[in-house]
Amino acid sequence: MIYTVIFHPEADKEYRESFLWYEKKVKGLGYRFEIVVEGKIREIMNNLEKYPKRMGLYREAPVGGFPYVIVYRINKMLERIFVSSLFHTSRNPKRKYRRDK
């Protein structure tokens, strides 16, 4: 069963801004960030429940080598993975779960 991944608009914005920030810091680092995030998304798709629920239905997958977690929830009925945030771990953790779609 193949699930569709949907990014909240703010999560998509966080992803693009983080990519650009890393790429500006060191040429190629933004692309390495992208490879790691996309790999983590594939990992989530292949093992939906690998990461435990943290808050309600939300799960958090750490982005290896970068200070981010992918905050997501699964909708099995619609076969969707909803990414609510690409969350930088230095931010206020209360802001991780405020998004819904």
C-alpha positions in Angstrom: 0.0 0.0 0.0 1.5 3.3 -1.1 0.6 6.4 1.0 0.5 9.9 -0.3 2.7 12.5 1.6 1.1 15.9 2.1 3.0 18.8 3.5 1.2 21.5 5.4 2.0 24.8 3.6 4.0 26.0 6.6 5.9 22.7 6.7 6.7 23.1 3.0 7.9 26.7 3.7 10.1 25.5 6.6 11.6 22.8 4.3 12.4 25.3 1.5 13.8 27.9 3.8 15.9 25.4 5.6 17.3 24.1 2.3 18.2 27.6 1.2 19.8 28.5 4.6 22.0 25.4 4.5 22.9 25.9 0.8 23.9 29.5 1.5 26.1 28.4 4.4 28.0 25.7 2.5 27.5 24.9 -1.1 26.0 21.4 -1.4 24.8 21.3 2.3 21.2 22.2 1.3 21.2 19.2 -1.1 22.5 16.9 1.6 19.8 18.2 3.9 17.2 17.4 1.2 18.6 13.9 0.6 18.4 13.2 4.4 14.8 14.6 4.7 13.6 12.7 1.6 15.2 9.5 2.9 13.4 9.9 6.2 10.1 10.4 4.4 10.7 7.2 2.4 11.5 5.4 5.7 8.2 6.7 7.2 6.3 5.5 4.1 7.9 2.0 4.4 7.3 1.7 8.2 4.4 4.0 9.1 4.4 3.2 12.8 8.2 3.1 13.4 8.1 6.3 15.4 5.9 6.4 18.5 3.0 8.9 19.0 4.2 11.9 20.9 1.1 14.1 21.1 -2.3 12.8 20.2 -1.9 11.2 16.7 1.4 13.1 16.0 4.7 11.2 15.6 8.2 12.6 15.3 11.0 11.3 13.1 14.4 12.7 13.7 16.3 14.0 10.7 19.8 12.4 11.0 22.7 14.8 11.1 20.5 17.9 11.3 18.6 19.5 14.3 15.2 18.8 12.9 12.3 16.4 13.4 9.6 15.6 10.9 6.2 15.9 12.8 3.6 13.9 11.0 0.4 11.9 11.5 -1.1 9.0 9.6 -4.5 8.7 8.1 -4.9 5.1 7.2 -8.4 5.5 5.8 -7.3 8.1 3.2 -3.8 6.5 2.9 -2.1 9.7 3.6 0.9 10.9 5.7 0.3 14.5 6.8 3.6 16.4 7.6 2.6 19.2 9.9 6.1 20.6 10.5 9.7 20.2 9.7 10.6 21.4 13.1 14.0 22.8 14.2 14.7 21.4 17.6 15.9 24.7 19.1 12.4 26.2 18.7 9.7 26.3 21.3 8.4 22.7 21.4 4.8 23.9 22.1 4.6 25.1 18.5 5.2 21.6 17.0 1.6 20.4 17.0 -0.5 23.5 16.3 -1.2 22.7 12.6 -4.1 20.8 11.2 -5.5 20.2 7.8 
